Amino acid sequence: MTFRIPEPDLQIEFAAALADARGRYLQTALSKTVRTLPITQIDSELAQVVSGKSLAVLASHGMRGELVFPVPLVLSANPMLLGYYRLLYGYSQKEFYGTRTGAGRFKSMEEKGIISPLLSTHLSDLCQAMCGAGSLLLAGIGATKLRVSLLDDLTLLTLGPQFRGGANVKRGVAGIRTVFNLIQEIVQSSIVSSSETMIEVAAAAGRHVFIEFAPDPDIVLRERMTSGNLRKVVAIEVKAGQDFSNIHNRIGEAEKSHQKAKLDGFSEFWTVVNVEKFDLATARRESPTTNRFYRIADLARGEGPDYQDFRERIISHTGIRDDP
């Protein structure tokens, strides 16, 4: 039998990210911060927002209250620790910093480690609200199961999907960049100007075409008309995820983007995927708006029928001279 086990690149990246997170906003960072603060003041603030029963349960296991409950003194000393309590309580960033919680204004604490003087005046109210969730968590765990290691595990359970989501975003951006760079190579001889997100090419007939990063779809080709208006030519969706089991969802997402692009006036719709194999007939059913399907690996190879088709269509739609 032959096995093809992929390299654990993502997990290696996660290991480095986890070490960084421990030093910034997990239990290690919490302990380091607390050591610099007056314990009596922390205890005073805890007593104002946490029941004596909850603190007694923690104390019976040799655990201090701030392991579960945030207080202004601790968060002021290290604003990033807001992320520790968010992770401990099991909230994703999207959920916690969304409009429903009212905590969105405090996101800079976790991400940048800063809190404005204005927000500092509301920190006590935020801590009080979060301590209510902390009390529910403590009761739900139960005194017999409570361990410091369990609290650490709970933060990691929330952090894992966050890491993976961030990695998927990075992979998606890298995939878009790969396709953008390939287009740049094809039109290189006709480039008038370029930046990290835009390429302007001069076509043989004197018209100008712009190739741009766009939020939705990912890459667009637009032609500047004599009037100065832009004619929307090609919309390209890049789905860089490598998980074959999720390819149908990604093609469905591409279809939604292409439908919006069609309503916006585009006439050509291409979808570029990053899996080794996929059923073209099924893909066409799932994204009937897509005119052409390509694989990133085929395009990056710089040869073969699919690359040649992609190259010829880019040349045709930009109107440049074919300069092999």
ABEGO torsion letter per residue (X at the ends): XBBBBBBAAAAAAAAAAAAAAAAAABAAAAAAAAAABBAAAAAAAAAAABBAAAAAAAAAAGBBAAAABBBAAAAAABAAAAAAAAAAAGBBAAAAABAAAGAAAAAAAAAAGBBBAAAAAAAAAAAAAAAAAAAAAAAAAEAAABBAAAAAAAAAAAAAAAAAAAAAAAAAAAAAAAAAAAAAAAAAAABABBBAABBBBBBAAGBBBBBBBBAOBABBBBBBBAAGBBBBABBBBBBABABAAAAAAAAAAAAAAAAAAAAAGBABBBBBBABABBBAAAAAAABAABABBBBAAAAAAGBEAAAAAAAAAAAAAAGBBBBX
